[in-house]
Amino acid sequence: MNLVLFGPPGAGKGTQSKILAEVRGLPQLSTGDMLRAAIAAGTPLGLASKALMDKGALVPDETVVGIIAERYDQPDCANGAVFDGFPRTIAQAEALDIMLAERGRKIDLVLELKVDDAALLARVESRIAAGGTLRADDNPETLKKRLEVYYKSTAPLLGYYGGQGKLKTLDGMAPIEAVTRQIAGILEGIKG
């Protein structure tokens, strides 16, 4: 089964992806994590992507699709994967569909975590106040820029996947456990 977790930055996609990976045994494919690892390793891809990510901008589609395809071909993805933070544009979604079709696979379900902007800002400010592990882009200014990019480039995917009958919207404002239960309820009747 191939699942996409969809929603604005800070909506909880990473948290729910990790839970899904544990419960369903599907690897979490997080382009953000993959890119941050490349940055930490100082690879050419990482260095080229760092400036864009720090500004809240998107890394070029060809780069991201290549990273995903390479990772998806690993043995642990034989039964599918949970895509976290990808696709982010219609072009990426179409490229993902092609990549999966070449492997005799498809996206089975897209789960949208719906959260309002004020709550997202409060989450980032809470992470900062808690002093936990922060990413370079965990600040209110960058979040606002990331939200602008999300609404312009990523939100159109709602229509793309909705038109395919693959989209389910969840209340991302609910506590983590409640969102997890919503997802489990949706997946209950799906084969994959």
Residue frames as a rotation matrix with the C-alpha (Angstrom) as fourth column:
MET 1
0.583 0.813 0.000 0.00
0.813 -0.583 0.000 0.00
0.000 0.000 -1.000 0.00
ASN 2
-0.608 -0.726 0.322 1.28
0.731 -0.670 -0.130 3.44
0.310 0.156 0.938 -0.93
LEU 3
0.501 0.752 -0.428 -0.01
0.863 -0.472 0.180 6.31
-0.066 -0.460 -0.886 1.21
VAL 4
-0.423 -0.547 0.722 0.59
0.483 -0.810 -0.331 10.05
0.767 0.209 0.607 0.97
LEU 5
0.118 0.400 -0.909 0.27
0.938 -0.345 -0.030 12.26
-0.325 -0.849 -0.416 4.04
PHE 6
-0.312 -0.052 0.949 -0.71
0.680 -0.709 0.185 15.72
0.663 0.703 0.257 2.96
GLY 7
0.711 0.575 -0.406 -1.09
0.702 -0.547 0.456 19.03
0.040 -0.609 -0.792 4.74
PRO 8
0.761 -0.412 0.501 0.62
-0.228 -0.893 -0.387 22.33
0.607 0.180 -0.774 5.45
PRO 9
-0.279 -0.933 -0.226 4.00
0.082 0.211 -0.974 22.50
0.957 -0.290 0.018 7.18
GLY 10
-0.869 -0.136 0.476 3.64
-0.444 -0.211 -0.871 21.66
0.219 -0.968 0.124 10.86
ALA 11
0.051 0.996 -0.067 0.35
-0.876 0.077 0.476 19.77
0.479 0.035 0.877 10.44
GLY 12
0.152 -0.037 0.988 1.75
-0.766 0.627 0.141 16.55
-0.624 -0.778 0.067 11.93
LYS 13
0.729 0.117 -0.674 2.56
-0.617 0.538 -0.574 14.62
0.295 0.835 0.464 8.74
GLY 14
-0.242 -0.929 -0.279 5.90
-0.593 0.369 -0.715 13.42
0.768 -0.007 -0.641 10.11
THR 15
-0.583 0.093 0.807 4.40
-0.762 0.280 -0.583 12.30
-0.280 -0.956 -0.092 13.41
GLN 16
0.441 0.853 0.279 1.58
-0.648 0.518 -0.559 10.37
-0.621 0.066 0.781 11.73
SER 17
0.519 -0.339 -0.785 3.93
-0.674 0.402 -0.620 8.95
0.525 0.851 -0.019 9.07
LYS 18
-0.598 -0.790 0.136 6.14
-0.681 0.412 -0.606 7.46
0.423 -0.455 -0.784 11.78
ILE 19
-0.313 0.577 0.755 3.12
-0.662 0.437 -0.609 5.93
-0.681 -0.690 0.245 13.50
LEU 20
0.723 0.599 -0.343 1.86
-0.646 0.413 -0.642 4.49
-0.243 0.686 0.686 10.20
ALA 21
0.081 -0.788 -0.611 5.32
-0.733 0.368 -0.572 3.10
0.675 0.494 -0.548 9.44
GLU 22
-0.766 -0.376 0.521 5.39
-0.642 0.483 -0.596 1.32
-0.028 -0.791 -0.611 12.81
VAL 23
-0.124 0.840 0.528 1.81
-0.561 0.380 -0.736 0.04
-0.819 -0.387 0.424 12.73
ARG 24
0.817 0.536 -0.212 1.63
-0.436 0.332 -0.837 -0.95
-0.378 0.776 0.505 9.05
GLY 25
0.300 -0.790 0.535 5.28
0.379 0.614 0.692 -1.94
-0.875 -0.005 0.484 8.54
LEU 26
0.672 -0.053 0.739 5.70
0.711 -0.233 -0.664 0.51
0.207 0.971 -0.119 5.66
PRO 27
-0.356 -0.880 -0.316 8.80
0.920 -0.389 0.049 2.70
-0.166 -0.273 0.948 5.49
GLN 28
0.669 0.462 -0.582 8.35
0.411 -0.883 -0.229 6.43
-0.620 -0.086 -0.780 5.92
LEU 29
-0.148 -0.680 0.718 9.77
0.985 -0.170 0.042 8.25
0.093 0.713 0.695 2.90
SER 30
0.701 0.309 -0.642 10.34
0.472 -0.877 0.093 11.81
-0.534 -0.368 -0.761 4.03
THR 31
0.477 -0.537 0.695 11.95
0.671 -0.288 -0.683 13.99
0.567 0.793 0.223 1.40
GLY 32
0.746 -0.186 0.639 12.62
-0.429 -0.869 0.248 16.56
0.509 -0.459 -0.728 4.11
ASP 33
0.758 -0.475 0.447 14.54
-0.242 0.431 0.869 14.00
-0.606 -0.767 0.211 6.18
MET 34
0.565 -0.549 0.615 16.40
0.789 0.577 -0.210 12.77
-0.240 0.604 0.760 3.09
LEU 35
0.537 -0.335 0.774 17.38
0.336 -0.757 -0.560 16.32
0.774 0.561 -0.294 2.15
ARG 36
0.793 -0.249 0.556 18.37
-0.590 -0.545 0.596 17.24
0.154 -0.801 -0.579 5.72
ALA 37
0.712 -0.567 0.414 20.60
0.241 0.751 0.614 14.12
-0.659 -0.338 0.672 5.80
ALA 38
0.456 -0.535 0.711 22.25
0.848 0.019 -0.530 15.26
0.270 0.845 0.462 2.56
ILE 39
0.669 -0.185 0.720 22.79
-0.199 -0.978 -0.067 18.71
0.716 -0.099 -0.691 4.11
ALA 40
0.834 -0.327 0.444 24.31
-0.441 0.089 0.893 17.20
-0.332 -0.941 -0.070 7.27
ALA 41
0.551 -0.628 0.549 26.60
0.596 0.757 0.269 15.02
-0.585 0.179 0.791 5.14
GLY 42
0.067 -0.522 -0.850 27.64
-0.271 -0.830 0.488 18.06
-0.960 0.198 -0.197 3.10
THR 43
-0.215 -0.096 0.972 26.81
0.776 0.587 0.230 16.43
-0.592 0.804 -0.051 -0.22
PRO 44
-0.984 -0.143 0.108 26.51
0.179 -0.728 0.661 18.62
-0.016 0.670 0.742 -3.33
LEU 45
-0.267 0.960 0.088 22.74
0.476 0.052 0.878 18.00
0.838 0.276 -0.471 -3.32
GLY 46
0.234 0.342 -0.910 22.59
0.972 -0.059 0.228 18.94
0.025 -0.938 -0.346 0.35
LEU 47
-0.567 -0.537 -0.624 24.56
0.557 -0.809 0.189 22.14
-0.607 -0.240 0.758 -0.08
ALA 48
-0.926 0.253 0.281 22.50
0.127 -0.491 0.862 23.18
0.356 0.834 0.423 -3.10
SER 49
-0.084 0.979 -0.188 19.24
0.557 0.203 0.805 22.45
0.826 -0.037 -0.562 -1.27
LYS 50
-0.347 -0.098 -0.933 20.13
0.936 -0.097 -0.339 24.10
-0.058 -0.990 0.126 2.06
ALA 51
-0.975 -0.061 -0.213 19.70
0.061 -0.998 0.005 27.70
-0.213 -0.008 0.977 0.96
LEU 52
-0.567 0.822 -0.061 16.32
-0.245 -0.098 0.965 26.94
0.787 0.562 0.257 -0.60
MET 53
-0.026 0.571 -0.821 15.04
0.673 0.617 0.408 25.02
0.739 -0.542 -0.400 2.42
ASP 54
-0.601 -0.283 -0.747 16.18
0.778 -0.420 -0.467 27.70
-0.181 -0.862 0.473 4.88
LYS 55
-0.949 0.285 -0.134 14.09
-0.309 -0.923 0.229 30.23
-0.059 0.259 0.964 2.95
GLY 56
-0.257 0.893 0.370 11.07
-0.195 0.327 -0.924 27.88
-0.946 -0.310 0.090 2.89
ALA 57
0.078 0.233 -0.969 11.34
-0.981 -0.155 -0.116 27.41
-0.178 0.960 0.216 -0.88
LEU 58
0.825 0.301 0.478 10.97
-0.222 0.951 -0.215 24.08
-0.519 0.071 0.852 -2.67
VAL 59
-0.358 -0.912 0.201 13.86
-0.267 0.306 0.914 22.00
-0.895 0.273 -0.353 -4.00
PRO 60
-0.376 0.205 -0.904 13.59
-0.925 -0.145 0.351 21.38
-0.059 0.968 0.244 -7.79
ASP 61
0.590 0.786 0.184 11.23
-0.760 0.618 -0.204 18.56
-0.274 -0.019 0.962 -8.80
GLU 62
0.555 -0.399 -0.730 13.82
-0.388 0.652 -0.651 16.53
0.736 0.645 0.207 -10.71
THR 63
-0.539 -0.805 0.246 16.01
-0.555 0.120 -0.823 16.35
0.634 -0.580 -0.512 -7.62
VAL 64
-0.340 0.480 0.809 13.21
-0.867 0.172 -0.467 15.33
-0.364 -0.860 0.358 -5.29
VAL 65
0.728 0.643 -0.239 11.70
-0.682 0.644 -0.346 12.77
-0.069 0.414 0.908 -7.69
GLY 66
0.211 -0.749 -0.628 15.14
-0.410 0.516 -0.753 11.23
0.887 0.416 -0.198 -8.22
ILE 67
-0.693 -0.438 0.573 15.69
-0.676 0.117 -0.728 10.91
0.252 -0.891 -0.377 -4.47
ILE 68
0.075 0.830 0.552 12.27
-0.859 0.335 -0.388 9.28
-0.507 -0.445 0.738 -4.02
ALA 69
0.737 0.210 -0.642 12.72
-0.592 0.658 -0.465 6.83
0.325 0.723 0.610 -6.92
GLU 70
-0.223 -0.921 -0.318 16.13
-0.455 0.387 -0.802 5.76
0.862 -0.034 -0.505 -5.64
ARG 71
-0.721 -0.023 0.693 14.77
-0.689 0.139 -0.711 5.23
-0.080 -0.990 -0.116 -2.12
TYR 72
0.296 0.945 0.136 11.58
-0.888 0.325 -0.325 3.50
-0.351 -0.025 0.936 -3.29
ASP 73
0.471 -0.173 -0.865 13.65
-0.573 0.686 -0.449 0.86
0.671 0.707 0.224 -5.10
GLN 74
-0.622 -0.674 0.399 15.12
-0.734 0.324 -0.597 -0.36
0.273 -0.664 -0.696 -1.78
PRO 75
-0.715 0.281 -0.640 13.88
0.160 0.957 0.242 -3.80
0.681 0.071 -0.729 -0.59
ASP 76
-0.832 0.394 -0.392 11.99
0.441 0.038 -0.897 -2.43
-0.338 -0.918 -0.205 2.44
CYS 77
-0.512 0.668 -0.539 9.55
-0.649 -0.713 -0.267 -0.67
-0.563 0.214 0.799 0.07
ALA 78
-0.993 0.069 -0.100 8.45
-0.016 0.742 0.671 -3.95
0.121 0.667 -0.735 -1.56
ASN 79
-0.402 0.898 -0.177 5.01
0.915 0.393 -0.087 -3.67
-0.008 -0.197 -0.980 0.09
GLY 80
0.485 0.555 0.676 4.70
0.591 -0.778 0.214 0.09
0.644 0.296 -0.705 -0.38
ALA 81
-0.651 -0.717 -0.248 5.57
0.710 -0.460 -0.533 3.19
0.268 -0.523 0.809 1.59
VAL 82
0.530 0.685 -0.499 4.24
0.789 -0.614 -0.005 6.21
-0.310 -0.391 -0.866 3.43
PHE 83
-0.227 -0.555 0.800 5.16
0.776 -0.600 -0.196 9.38
0.589 0.576 0.567 1.50
ASP 84
0.421 0.250 -0.872 5.69
0.821 -0.513 0.250 12.24
-0.385 -0.821 -0.421 3.95
GLY 85
0.181 -0.311 -0.933 6.03
-0.048 -0.950 0.307 15.71
-0.982 -0.011 -0.187 2.45
PHE 86
-0.798 -0.377 -0.470 5.93
-0.499 -0.023 0.866 14.46
-0.338 0.926 -0.170 -1.12
PRO 87
-0.312 -0.398 0.862 4.53
0.880 -0.463 0.105 15.18
0.358 0.792 0.495 -3.63
ARG 88
-0.363 0.116 -0.925 4.33
0.551 -0.773 -0.313 18.95
-0.751 -0.623 0.217 -3.17
THR 89
-0.469 0.216 -0.856 3.31
-0.651 -0.740 0.170 19.98
-0.597 0.637 0.488 -6.67
ILE 90
0.690 0.724 0.001 1.10
-0.476 0.455 -0.753 18.66
-0.545 0.519 0.658 -9.47
ALA 91
0.418 -0.610 -0.673 4.26
-0.762 0.168 -0.626 18.00
0.495 0.774 -0.394 -11.52
GLN 92
-0.647 -0.658 0.385 5.70
-0.759 0.509 -0.405 15.90
0.071 -0.555 -0.829 -8.66
ALA 93
-0.039 0.726 0.686 2.42
-0.527 0.569 -0.632 14.00
-0.849 -0.386 0.361 -8.29
GLU 94
0.826 0.325 -0.460 2.39
-0.552 0.299 -0.779 13.21
-0.115 0.897 0.427 -12.00
ALA 95
-0.024 -0.922 -0.387 6.06
-0.795 0.252 -0.551 12.15
0.606 0.294 -0.739 -11.86
LEU 96
-0.594 -0.122 0.795 5.30
-0.702 0.561 -0.439 9.96
-0.392 -0.819 -0.419 -8.82
ASP 97
0.477 0.840 0.258 2.38
-0.517 0.505 -0.691 8.34
-0.710 0.196 0.676 -10.65
ILE 98
0.678 -0.298 -0.672 4.66
-0.624 0.250 -0.740 7.58
0.389 0.921 -0.017 -13.62
MET 99
-0.406 -0.901 0.153 7.46
-0.831 0.294 -0.472 6.27
0.380 -0.319 -0.868 -11.39
LEU 100
-0.371 0.337 0.865 5.05
-0.602 0.622 -0.501 3.98
-0.707 -0.707 -0.028 -9.53
ALA 101
0.712 0.681 -0.173 3.31
-0.546 0.382 -0.746 2.81
-0.442 0.625 0.644 -12.74
GLU 102
0.235 -0.725 -0.648 6.71
-0.800 0.234 -0.552 1.79
0.552 0.648 -0.525 -14.14
ARG 103
-0.826 -0.520 0.219 6.94
-0.535 0.601 -0.594 -0.51
0.177 -0.607 -0.775 -11.11
GLY 104
-0.475 0.737 -0.481 3.34
0.247 0.637 0.730 -1.77
0.844 0.228 -0.485 -11.43
ARG 105
-0.512 0.233 -0.827 2.27
0.848 -0.018 -0.530 0.27
-0.139 -0.972 -0.188 -8.40
LYS 106
-0.094 0.512 0.854 0.09
0.367 -0.780 0.508 3.31
0.926 0.361 -0.114 -7.59
ILE 107
-0.909 -0.004 0.416 -0.88
-0.355 -0.515 -0.780 5.69
0.218 -0.857 0.467 -4.81
ASP 108
-0.583 0.708 -0.397 -3.67
0.663 0.698 0.271 3.99
0.470 -0.105 -0.877 -2.90
LEU 109
0.540 0.779 -0.318 -4.74
0.805 -0.367 0.467 6.79
0.247 -0.508 -0.825 -0.57
VAL 110
-0.516 -0.602 0.609 -3.96
0.323 -0.796 -0.513 10.42
0.793 -0.068 0.605 0.26
LEU 111
0.262 0.540 -0.800 -4.67
0.951 -0.003 0.309 11.56
0.165 -0.842 -0.514 3.81
GLU 112
-0.151 -0.240 0.959 -5.00
0.207 -0.956 -0.207 15.31
0.967 0.167 0.194 4.28
LEU 113
-0.214 0.026 -0.976 -4.34
0.976 -0.038 -0.215 16.66
-0.042 -0.999 -0.018 7.77
LYS 114
0.151 0.396 0.906 -6.39
0.472 -0.834 0.286 19.85
0.869 0.384 -0.313 7.88
VAL 115
-0.015 -0.256 -0.967 -5.03
0.963 -0.263 0.055 22.45
-0.269 -0.930 0.250 10.32
ASP 116
0.886 0.351 0.302 -5.59
0.428 -0.870 -0.245 26.21
0.177 0.346 -0.921 10.42
ASP 117
0.251 -0.860 0.445 -2.68
0.318 -0.361 -0.877 28.61
0.914 0.361 0.183 10.00
ALA 118
0.323 -0.105 0.941 -2.93
-0.745 -0.642 0.184 30.12
0.584 -0.760 -0.285 13.49
ALA 119
0.922 0.034 0.386 -2.60
-0.286 0.734 0.616 26.66
-0.262 -0.679 0.686 15.04
LEU 120
0.686 -0.720 0.104 0.46
0.616 0.499 -0.609 25.94
0.387 0.482 0.786 12.89
LEU 121
0.122 -0.624 0.772 2.13
-0.178 -0.779 -0.602 29.15
0.977 -0.064 -0.206 14.03
ALA 122
0.560 0.153 0.814 1.31
-0.813 -0.088 0.576 28.27
0.160 -0.984 0.075 17.66
ARG 123
0.974 -0.222 0.050 2.89
0.212 0.965 0.154 24.81
-0.083 -0.139 0.987 17.16
VAL 124
0.315 -0.907 0.281 6.14
0.517 -0.084 -0.852 26.31
0.796 0.413 0.442 15.87
GLU 125
0.084 -0.258 0.963 6.22
-0.574 -0.802 -0.165 28.85
0.815 -0.539 -0.215 18.71
SER 126
0.844 0.270 0.464 5.57
-0.535 0.477 0.697 26.03
-0.033 -0.837 0.547 21.20
ARG 127
0.781 -0.619 -0.075 8.49
0.569 0.757 -0.320 24.00
0.255 0.207 0.944 19.78
ILE 128
0.042 -0.775 0.630 10.74
0.134 -0.621 -0.772 27.05
0.990 0.117 0.078 20.10
ALA 129
0.293 0.159 0.943 9.59
-0.804 -0.493 0.333 27.74
0.518 -0.855 -0.017 23.68
ALA 130
0.981 0.113 0.154 10.07
-0.178 0.837 0.518 24.08
-0.070 -0.536 0.841 24.66
GLY 131
0.262 -0.963 -0.059 13.65
-0.913 -0.267 0.307 24.25
-0.312 -0.027 -0.950 23.42
GLY 132
0.547 -0.006 0.837 13.42
0.039 0.999 -0.018 20.82
-0.836 0.043 0.546 21.84
THR 133
-0.461 -0.698 0.548 15.01
0.570 0.240 0.786 19.72
-0.680 0.675 0.287 18.61
LEU 134
0.481 0.586 -0.652 14.45
-0.098 -0.703 -0.704 22.49
-0.871 0.402 -0.281 16.13
ARG 135
0.220 -0.361 0.906 15.03
0.957 0.258 -0.130 22.58
-0.187 0.896 0.403 12.41
ALA 136
-0.789 -0.595 -0.156 16.65
0.539 -0.791 0.291 25.62
-0.296 0.146 0.944 10.80
ASP 137
-0.741 0.556 0.377 13.25
0.053 -0.511 0.858 26.47
0.670 0.655 0.349 9.31
ASP 138
0.000 0.731 -0.683 11.39
0.918 0.270 0.289 26.29
0.396 -0.627 -0.671 12.66
ASN 139
-0.798 -0.119 -0.591 10.62
0.399 -0.839 -0.369 29.98
-0.452 -0.530 0.717 13.08
PRO 140
0.084 0.974 -0.211 7.50
0.397 -0.227 -0.889 32.08
-0.914 -0.009 -0.405 12.51
GLU 141
0.058 -0.094 -0.994 8.88
-0.678 -0.735 0.030 34.04
-0.733 0.672 -0.107 9.54
THR 142
-0.850 -0.430 -0.305 9.94
-0.516 0.562 0.646 30.94
-0.107 0.706 -0.700 7.63
LEU 143
-0.633 0.697 0.337 6.65
0.515 0.704 -0.489 29.19
-0.578 -0.136 -0.805 8.47
LYS 144
0.229 0.746 -0.625 4.73
-0.090 -0.623 -0.777 32.08
-0.969 0.235 -0.076 6.94
LYS 145
-0.229 -0.409 -0.883 6.82
-0.918 -0.210 0.335 31.78
-0.323 0.888 -0.328 3.76
ARG 146
-0.981 -0.144 0.130 6.36
-0.110 0.966 0.234 28.00
-0.159 0.215 -0.964 3.73
LEU 147
-0.256 0.961 0.102 2.59
0.420 0.206 -0.884 28.46
-0.871 -0.184 -0.456 4.08
GLU 148
0.212 0.276 -0.937 2.56
-0.632 -0.693 -0.347 30.84
-0.745 0.666 0.028 1.10
VAL 149
-0.647 -0.526 -0.552 4.45
-0.762 0.431 0.483 28.26
-0.016 0.733 -0.680 -0.97
TYR 150
-0.852 0.373 0.367 2.09
0.224 0.894 -0.387 25.52
-0.473 -0.247 -0.846 0.28
TYR 151
0.077 0.977 -0.197 -1.07
0.145 -0.207 -0.968 27.38
-0.986 0.046 -0.158 -0.75
LYS 152
0.193 -0.061 -0.979 0.36
-0.838 -0.529 -0.132 28.36
-0.510 0.847 -0.154 -4.11
SER 153
-0.371 -0.559 -0.742 2.08
-0.889 0.443 0.111 25.11
0.267 0.701 -0.662 -5.15
THR 154
-0.987 -0.155 -0.050 0.88
-0.129 0.932 -0.339 22.25
0.099 -0.328 -0.939 -2.95
ALA 155
-0.492 0.861 0.130 -2.79
-0.305 -0.030 -0.952 22.92
-0.816 -0.508 0.277 -2.14
PRO 156
-0.027 0.508 -0.861 -3.80
-0.998 -0.067 -0.008 22.28
-0.062 0.859 0.509 -5.79
LEU 157
-0.855 -0.322 -0.406 -3.00
-0.353 0.935 0.003 18.61
0.378 0.146 -0.914 -5.11
LEU 158
-0.620 0.713 0.328 -6.29
-0.223 0.241 -0.945 18.43
-0.752 -0.659 0.010 -3.20
GLY 159
0.340 0.756 -0.560 -8.12
-0.769 -0.119 -0.628 18.68
-0.541 0.644 0.541 -6.53
TYR 160
-0.247 -0.546 -0.801 -5.67
-0.894 0.448 -0.029 16.33
0.374 0.708 -0.598 -8.26
TYR 161
-0.977 -0.173 -0.128 -6.11
-0.108 0.909 -0.403 13.49
0.186 -0.380 -0.906 -5.77
GLY 162
-0.457 0.885 0.095 -9.74
-0.320 -0.063 -0.945 14.35
-0.830 -0.462 0.311 -4.99
GLY 163
0.148 0.481 -0.864 -10.53
-0.970 -0.101 -0.222 13.92
-0.194 0.871 0.451 -8.69
GLN 164
-0.474 -0.390 -0.789 -9.03
-0.552 0.830 -0.079 10.44
0.686 0.399 -0.609 -8.53
GLY 165
0.606 0.792 -0.075 -11.17
-0.378 0.369 0.849 9.54
0.700 -0.486 0.523 -5.51
LYS 166
0.105 -0.686 -0.720 -8.06
0.549 0.644 -0.533 8.96
0.829 -0.339 0.444 -3.37
LEU 167
-0.645 -0.434 0.629 -8.35
-0.120 -0.756 -0.644 11.88
0.754 -0.491 0.436 -0.94
LYS 168
0.354 0.679 -0.643 -9.59
0.732 0.226 0.642 11.64
0.582 -0.698 -0.418 2.65
THR 169
-0.174 -0.356 0.918 -9.55
-0.212 -0.897 -0.388 14.72
0.962 -0.262 0.081 4.88
LEU 170
0.079 0.082 -0.994 -8.90
0.854 0.508 0.110 14.44
0.514 -0.857 -0.030 8.61
ASP 171
0.911 0.213 0.352 -9.14
-0.016 -0.838 0.546 16.88
0.411 -0.503 -0.760 11.50
GLY 172
0.094 -0.981 -0.171 -5.46
0.550 0.194 -0.813 17.65
0.830 -0.018 0.557 12.03
MET 173
-0.129 -0.062 0.990 -6.38
-0.580 -0.805 -0.126 19.94
0.805 -0.590 0.068 14.94
ALA 174
0.866 0.497 -0.047 -7.29
-0.284 0.567 0.773 16.91
0.411 -0.656 0.633 17.05
PRO 175
0.389 -0.743 0.545 -4.78
-0.733 0.108 0.671 15.44
-0.557 -0.661 -0.503 19.52
ILE 176
-0.470 -0.710 -0.524 -2.18
-0.883 0.383 0.272 13.09
0.008 0.591 -0.807 18.01
GLU 177
-0.866 0.130 0.483 -3.92
-0.029 0.951 -0.308 9.95
-0.500 -0.280 -0.820 19.31
ALA 178
0.141 0.989 -0.049 -7.26
-0.016 -0.047 -0.999 11.07
-0.990 0.141 0.009 17.87
VAL 179
0.267 -0.136 -0.954 -5.71
-0.928 -0.305 -0.216 11.71
-0.261 0.943 -0.208 14.44
THR 180
-0.800 -0.599 -0.046 -4.09
-0.596 0.783 0.177 8.27
-0.070 0.169 -0.983 14.61
ARG 181
-0.523 0.689 0.502 -7.51
0.185 0.667 -0.722 6.73
-0.832 -0.285 -0.476 15.34
GLN 182
0.416 0.660 -0.626 -9.08
-0.483 -0.424 -0.766 8.64
-0.771 0.621 0.143 12.41
ILE 183
-0.168 -0.590 -0.790 -6.41
-0.986 0.116 0.123 7.24
0.019 0.799 -0.601 10.09
ALA 184
-0.920 -0.165 0.356 -6.82
-0.229 0.963 -0.144 3.71
-0.318 -0.214 -0.923 11.44
GLY 185
-0.087 0.979 0.185 -10.57
0.018 0.187 -0.982 3.95
-0.996 -0.082 -0.033 10.84
ILE 186
0.435 0.185 -0.881 -10.04
-0.799 -0.371 -0.473 4.99
-0.415 0.910 -0.014 7.21
LEU 187
-0.424 -0.747 -0.513 -7.49
-0.890 0.449 0.083 2.24
0.168 0.491 -0.855 6.59
GLU 188
-0.360 0.319 0.877 -9.66
-0.516 0.715 -0.472 -0.41
-0.777 -0.622 -0.092 8.20
GLY 189
0.528 0.730 0.433 -11.56
-0.024 0.523 -0.852 -1.23
-0.849 0.439 0.293 5.01
ILE 190
0.635 -0.337 -0.696 -8.73
-0.772 -0.325 -0.547 -0.71
-0.042 0.884 -0.466 2.53
LYS 191
0.869 -0.388 0.307 -6.79
0.388 0.920 0.064 -3.63
-0.307 0.064 0.950 1.10
GLY 192
0.776 -0.621 0.112 -3.11
-0.246 -0.462 -0.852 -3.20
0.581 0.633 -0.511 0.46
